[in-house]
């Protein structure tokens, strides 16, 4: 999805994308300056076994995106079920995900590298199931959520997550949240 103003998608199944990167079920990516992504509403989305990502949000422009009732099964063998990586410095706009189920993913559920200078990203009511299916025995472990911005010269931030539930029988002491180069407002809890 590149540069839209008004887009609605309901009851879509995006399965087994592979071949041409980014190999995502759905990819939001606009690299043309001045072309925002606005008025995007997606509901009842099912992504499954996409090699790169279930949903990829990789944008440099203003964005208004809402995804509700999204299920991903097994995407991300070469990426992650959810990848948010933006370099936008727009205070207006938002990304809102609600009622999300990510299950049977190999290592990392969510990779978040979103500019702290940008619009807020909210994830409400997310359930993570069966972490580490068919994973190798990496010394780095498996992460539920990686928040970092090592590739940019600005800090990562502006993420609000509520209603997190994990049902992962394979969790070990190596499995955890990882935060790197992040900004935390000391007034927040």
Steps between C-alpha positions, in 0.01 A plus 500: 500500500677811375348845538124475549235731640205283592539120489279233661573127504279243675525120530826458308728194509860560396687169500842364393658811349861431403744576225531877468592695816354602733286184468232644729132422521440873482766771470443868577789685343515848350840646439387793287509825693163668540294185428324411828313180585163615637162353583610135490264258679556124498281256691484123532842448344658152485866467403674164497842355421626809322878469480585858595223649712130474569475880506787735414472871578810667359422858420660843489176693470198596708273203561146432623458122528258287701507119499242311710449127548825381343625140526842392379605135493864414438616803304850628543741213441717763330364796696230550761121481513491875573774744401463874557792707378437864427718803459216749481513811714131586487312568821164460329381158399490163676532125466243308707482120522225337707408138572814338360592130519853400395568128518749235395783735417866397505676758712398864521135603515529878464792710379441868576737769370276807494629854532430657840435824311210351309130425545390248766472127441247317718451126528198400707404144596778291353538127558824316423486120467754224442818703495808335355339235281780318313760748622867422502701518823636852466698636792320834459167346594153572378325833554131575537567865420813676381497878529803668354622753254860409437484585131383861548662798669187576697339322790225245485175564681133598500373141546201427725410133558210384719334165557801276427443127547763231438428129472837355410579156642854512357606817687830458682716739698644619166166632380432862585430853393797696369525878493792674329564873446152592617356814654291467814305790647552482875142622557357187339433178690 
